[in-house]
Amino acid sequence: MNIRRFSMPLLLGKVRRFLMVRFRPNIIAQRALLRQGECHRCAICCQLLYRCPMLSKDNLCMIYHSTLRPTVCQHFPLDHRDLNDVARMGVGCGYVFPRQSGERTASQDLANLPQRQKPSSPLGELEPRCPSYRQQVS
């Protein structure tokens, strides 16, 4: 399995998860109640950005049932973004989060973006926006 070693979204995900677990434990507890499914023990989440040193050669966590297991690992995935990080690696996670009634999907967000109008002349976009320049040209 080819694991990407560096990616900015993966780095930001690591930082976000660390900060959420550290400073927002009440939100983490609420999200844990929403999470459904179970871990497939595929170890993809243990290899996001770097390979966890606690993985055995068989890609099994050596401290999975131990109190030494980091809090971030215990609560993974925190939300849909974490599932997307795992999906980038080409594997589906065993956990799912049910969609909330008011929650928007990415396709809905794209459909609601305002459409850009084409300029009336081909050079319309190249015209400087500075009012003093327009007065000098006129």
C-alpha positions as CSV (number, residue, x, y, z in Angstrom):
1,M,0.0,0.0,0.0
2,N,1.5,3.4,-1.0
3,I,1.3,5.8,1.9
4,R,2.0,9.5,1.1
5,R,4.6,10.8,3.4
6,F,3.9,14.5,3.2
7,S,0.9,16.5,2.3
8,M,-0.2,19.9,3.6
9,P,-3.8,18.7,4.3
10,L,-2.5,15.7,6.3
11,L,-0.2,18.0,8.3
12,L,-3.1,20.4,9.0
13,G,-5.2,17.4,10.0
14,K,-2.6,16.3,12.5
15,V,-2.4,19.7,14.1
16,R,-6.2,20.1,14.1
17,R,-6.7,16.8,15.8
18,F,-4.0,17.5,18.4
19,L,-5.5,20.9,19.3
20,M,-9.1,19.6,19.4
21,V,-8.2,16.7,21.7
22,R,-6.1,19.0,23.9
23,F,-8.3,22.0,24.2
24,R,-11.9,20.9,23.2
25,P,-12.6,17.7,25.1
26,N,-16.3,18.4,25.4
27,I,-16.7,18.7,21.6
28,I,-14.7,15.4,21.2
29,A,-17.1,13.7,23.6
30,Q,-20.1,14.9,21.7
31,R,-18.6,13.7,18.4
32,A,-17.7,10.3,19.8
33,L,-21.4,9.8,20.6
34,L,-22.3,10.5,16.9
35,R,-19.6,8.2,15.5
36,Q,-20.8,4.8,14.3
37,G,-19.0,1.7,13.2
38,E,-15.8,0.1,14.3
39,C,-12.1,0.1,13.6
40,H,-11.0,-2.2,10.8
41,R,-7.5,-2.2,12.1
42,C,-6.1,-1.2,8.7
43,A,-3.5,1.1,10.3
44,I,-4.0,3.8,7.6
45,C,-4.7,6.4,10.3
46,C,-1.5,5.3,12.0
47,Q,0.5,6.2,8.9
48,L,-1.0,9.6,8.0
49,L,2.0,11.9,7.4
50,Y,4.4,9.5,9.2
51,R,4.4,5.9,10.3
52,C,3.7,5.5,14.0
53,P,6.6,3.9,15.9
54,M,4.1,1.7,17.8
55,L,3.1,-0.2,14.7
56,S,4.4,-3.8,14.5
57,K,5.7,-5.3,11.2
58,D,2.2,-6.6,10.6
59,N,0.7,-3.1,10.9
60,L,-0.9,-3.8,14.2
61,C,-0.8,-1.3,17.1
62,M,1.3,-2.7,19.9
63,I,-0.4,-0.4,22.5
64,Y,-4.0,-0.5,21.2
65,H,-5.5,-1.8,24.5
66,S,-3.0,-0.1,26.7
67,T,-3.3,3.1,28.8
68,L,-0.1,4.3,26.9
69,R,-2.2,4.8,23.7
70,P,-2.3,8.6,22.9
71,T,-5.6,10.3,23.3
72,V,-5.6,11.5,19.7
73,C,-5.4,7.8,18.6
74,Q,-8.2,6.8,21.0
75,H,-10.6,9.4,19.5
76,F,-9.7,9.0,15.8
77,P,-11.7,9.9,13.7
78,L,-13.0,13.1,15.2
79,D,-15.2,14.1,12.2
80,H,-15.8,13.9,8.4
81,R,-12.4,15.6,7.7
82,D,-10.5,12.7,9.3
83,L,-12.5,10.2,7.2
84,N,-11.5,12.2,4.1
85,D,-7.8,12.0,5.1
86,V,-8.1,8.2,5.3
87,A,-10.0,8.2,2.0
88,R,-7.1,10.1,0.4
89,M,-5.0,7.0,1.0
90,G,-7.4,4.9,-1.0
91,V,-9.1,3.0,1.9
92,G,-12.4,3.5,3.6
93,C,-12.6,3.8,7.3
94,G,-14.8,1.5,9.4
95,Y,-16.3,4.6,11.2
96,V,-19.0,6.8,9.8
97,F,-20.7,10.0,10.9
98,P,-24.4,10.3,10.1
99,R,-25.2,13.5,8.2
100,Q,-27.0,16.2,10.3
101,S,-30.2,17.7,8.8
102,G,-28.6,21.2,8.5
103,E,-25.2,19.9,7.3
104,R,-24.2,20.8,3.8
105,T,-22.2,18.6,1.4
106,A,-19.4,19.8,-0.8
107,S,-21.5,19.4,-4.0
108,Q,-24.2,21.6,-2.5
109,D,-21.6,24.3,-1.7
110,L,-20.3,24.1,-5.3
111,A,-23.7,24.4,-6.8
112,N,-24.5,27.5,-4.8
113,L,-21.4,29.5,-5.8
114,P,-22.2,32.5,-7.8
115,Q,-21.5,32.1,-11.5
116,R,-18.8,34.5,-12.8
117,Q,-20.0,36.8,-15.6
118,K,-17.9,37.0,-18.7
119,P,-16.6,40.5,-19.6
120,S,-18.3,42.3,-22.5
121,S,-15.0,42.9,-24.3
122,P,-12.0,40.5,-24.4
123,L,-9.8,43.2,-22.8
124,G,-12.4,44.1,-20.1
125,E,-10.6,42.1,-17.4
126,L,-7.2,43.7,-18.2
127,E,-8.4,47.2,-17.6
128,P,-6.9,48.6,-14.5
129,R,-9.3,49.2,-11.6
130,C,-7.6,52.4,-10.4
131,P,-9.9,55.5,-10.9
132,S,-7.1,57.9,-11.5
133,Y,-5.7,55.8,-14.4
134,R,-9.2,55.9,-16.0
135,Q,-9.2,59.7,-15.8
136,Q,-5.8,59.9,-17.4
137,V,-6.8,57.7,-20.3
138,S,-10.0,59.5,-21.0
